[in-house]
Amino acid sequence: MTLEEFEERLNKQSKAQKLFAVIVYRVKCFFDIEYHFSRIKWFIQRGKRGYSDCDTWNLYNYLLNILVPALENLQEIKHGCPANENEDIEEAFKRWTDELQIMIDGFKAGLDMEEMCIETTYEDFKVRHAELEMKFNKGMEMFVKRFWHLWD
């Protein structure tokens, strides 16, 4: 199948068809007893080592789902901030709040990129994906820049 054929096939699916596929998958998971035993195993693995086997199947999504609420919590309860030598403390706190918001918005964009594939046509997908990817990259750059300052 060529890319053009794939795009055409994707555009022919209605939102209802895409939603139906998601619902069918979730119903199948509900009645799968083996799946429930796996969930218990994964719960125990998270307690013992901090992550489970299934978390590594889609590690970036797992991390995004942890980082967004963790950064929001840090932004809310922060007691300190990285400051330059000659910077006023109030300015430093405002800058740090803005930088944390850039990271939060970027990682939320990453989560949106993951979810958007069932909601749009391929043309809309390309445009929206480019916007979200730019926002995600900006947040990731700030995350890398301030990684060693993520403390409170």
TITOR-500627 format. One record per residue (C-alpha): x, y, z; residue in three letters. Coordinates in nm, 2 decimals, decimal comma. Example, Ala and Ser with C-alpha at 12.3 -4.5 7.8 and 13.67 -1.06 7.14 Angstrom:
2
       px       py       pz   rest
     1,23    -0,45     0,78    ALA
     1,37    -0,11     0,71    SER
***
This chain:
152
       px       py       pz   rest
     0,00     0,00     0,00    MET
     0,14     0,34    -0,10    THR
     0,12     0,65     0,12    LEU
    -0,14     0,80    -0,11    GLU
    -0,36     0,49    -0,08    GLU
    -0,32     0,49     0,30    PHE
    -0,41     0,87     0,31    GLU
    -0,72     0,80     0,09    GLU
    -0,83     0,51     0,31    ARG
    -0,78     0,71     0,63    LEU
    -0,98     1,00     0,49    ASN
    -1,27     0,77     0,40    LYS
    -1,32     0,66     0,76    GLN
    -1,57     0,86     0,95    SER
    -1,53     0,97     1,31    LYS
    -1,80     0,72     1,40    ALA
    -1,59     0,43     1,24    GLN
    -1,28     0,54     1,42    LYS
    -1,46     0,57     1,75    LEU
    -1,63     0,23     1,70    PHE
    -1,29     0,07     1,66    ALA
    -1,17     0,22     1,99    VAL
    -1,49     0,10     2,17    ILE
    -1,46    -0,25     2,03    VAL
    -1,10    -0,27     2,15    TYR
    -1,19    -0,16     2,50    ARG
    -1,48    -0,40     2,53    VAL
    -1,26    -0,69     2,43    LYS
    -1,01    -0,58     2,69    CYS
    -1,28    -0,58     2,96    PHE
    -1,38    -0,94     2,90    PHE
    -1,02    -1,06     2,87    ASP
    -0,94    -1,24     3,20    ILE
    -0,57    -1,28     3,12    GLU
    -0,55    -0,90     3,07    TYR
    -0,68    -0,84     3,42    HIS
    -0,41    -1,07     3,57    PHE
    -0,15    -0,88     3,37    SER
    -0,28    -0,56     3,52    ARG
    -0,23    -0,70     3,87    ILE
     0,13    -0,81     3,77    LYS
     0,20    -0,46     3,63    TRP
     0,07    -0,30     3,95    PHE
     0,31    -0,51     4,16    ILE
     0,60    -0,43     3,92    GLN
     0,53    -0,06     3,96    ARG
     0,54    -0,09     4,34    GLY
     0,86    -0,28     4,34    LYS
     1,07    -0,10     4,07    ARG
     0,87     0,21     3,98    GLY
     0,76     0,10     3,64    TYR
     0,60    -0,20     3,48    SER
     0,67    -0,40     3,16    ASP
     0,37    -0,24     2,99    CYS
     0,50     0,11     3,07    ASP
     0,80     0,05     2,85    THR
     0,59    -0,05     2,55    TRP
     0,50     0,32     2,51    ASN
     0,75     0,48     2,74    LEU
     0,72     0,83     2,60    TYR
     0,34     0,83     2,67    ASN
     0,39     0,69     3,02    TYR
     0,65     0,97     3,10    LEU
     0,43     1,24     2,95    LEU
     0,14     1,13     3,17    ASN
     0,37     1,15     3,48    ILE
     0,55     1,47     3,39    LEU
     0,24     1,69     3,32    VAL
     0,08     1,66     3,67    PRO
     0,43     1,66     3,84    ALA
     0,53     1,98     3,67    LEU
     0,18     2,14     3,75    GLU
     0,23     2,04     4,11    ASN
     0,58     2,19     4,12    LEU
     0,45     2,51     3,96    GLN
     0,18     2,53     4,23    GLU
     0,39     2,45     4,54    ILE
     0,73     2,58     4,45    LYS
     0,93     2,74     4,73    HIS
     1,25     2,81     4,53    GLY
     1,36     2,89     4,18    CYS
     1,68     2,91     3,97    PRO
     1,80     3,27     3,98    ALA
     2,08     3,46     3,81    ASN
     2,33     3,64     4,03    GLU
     2,19     3,99     3,97    ASN
     1,83     3,90     3,92    GLU
     1,55     4,02     4,15    ASP
     1,38     3,73     4,33    ILE
     1,03     3,83     4,22    GLU
     1,15     3,84     3,86    GLU
     1,32     3,50     3,90    ALA
     1,00     3,35     4,04    PHE
     0,79     3,49     3,75    LYS
     1,05     3,36     3,49    ARG
     1,05     3,02     3,66    TRP
     0,67     3,00     3,66    THR
     0,67     3,09     3,28    ASP
     0,94     2,83     3,21    GLU
     0,75     2,56     3,40    LEU
     0,44     2,66     3,20    GLN
     0,63     2,62     2,87    ILE
     0,73     2,27     2,98    MET
     0,37     2,19     3,08    ILE
     0,22     2,32     2,76    ASP
     0,48     2,13     2,56    GLY
     0,42     1,80     2,73    PHE
     0,04     1,85     2,70    LYS
     0,10     1,91     2,33    ALA
     0,28     1,57     2,32    GLY
    -0,03     1,40     2,48    LEU
    -0,25     1,58     2,23    ASP
    -0,04     1,45     1,94    MET
    -0,10     1,10     2,08    GLU
    -0,47     1,14     2,09    GLU
    -0,55     1,33     1,78    MET
    -0,51     1,05     1,53    CYS
    -0,87     0,93     1,56    ILE
    -1,03     1,27     1,54    GLU
    -0,93     1,43     1,21    THR
    -0,88     1,39     0,84    THR
    -0,52     1,34     0,72    TYR
    -0,48     1,70     0,60    GLU
    -0,60     1,84     0,93    ASP
    -0,38     1,59     1,11    PHE
    -0,07     1,71     0,93    LYS
    -0,14     2,08     1,00    VAL
    -0,23     2,02     1,37    ARG
     0,05     1,78     1,42    HIS
     0,31     2,04     1,30    ALA
     0,16     2,30     1,54    GLU
     0,17     2,05     1,83    LEU
     0,52     1,93     1,75    GLU
     0,65     2,28     1,75    MET
     0,50     2,34     2,09    LYS
     0,63     2,01     2,22    PHE
     0,98     2,08     2,10    ASN
     0,98     2,42     2,27    LYS
     0,87     2,25     2,60    GLY
     1,13     1,98     2,56    MET
     1,41     2,23     2,50    GLU
     1,31     2,41     2,82    MET
     1,29     2,08     3,00    PHE
     1,65     1,99     2,89    VAL
     1,77     2,34     2,98    LYS
     1,62     2,33     3,33    ARG
     1,64     1,96     3,40    PHE
     1,87     2,00     3,70    TRP
     1,65     2,28     3,84    HIS
     1,34     2,06     3,88    LEU
     1,35     2,05     4,26    TRP
     1,16     2,22     4,54    ASP
***
